[in-house]
Amino acid sequence: MGQCNKCGASVNASEIYEYAGESLCEDCYLERRTKLVTCDPWAVYSARSAKGKTLQLTEIQGRILNLIKSKGPLDAPEICKQLGISETQFQNDFATLRHMELAKGFKDGEKVLYTIF
């Protein structure tokens, strides 16, 4: 039995992945390897071409959107704290909202704040 260096989960030795000197469970390994890009012209184009079709957000995406509509603009740590989600989960779900042109980020001095599009 091994342990994930990121989340601390107990994992069978055969299910541990090595990445950048860390021993990771499958979920943490995939999280480290897959980084969504917020400014992705192809994703924005794809989302625009799907406009007019029924909009389907995940529960977390809906909660992020509702939070920044009602209390925004907010920074990522505040959004994560209020929704009880990790920063990685926020970044992944926010990228989708940005591609759909429902939410955006902007700089306020040194801080990045998130608001509706």
Buried (B, 14 or more C-beta within 10 A) or exposed (E): EBBBBBEEEEBEEEEBBEBEEBBBBEEBBEBBEEEBEBEBEEBBEEBEEEEEEEEEBEEBBBBBBEBBEEEBBBBBEBBBEEBEBEEBBBBBBBBBBBBBEBBBBEEEEEEEBBEEE
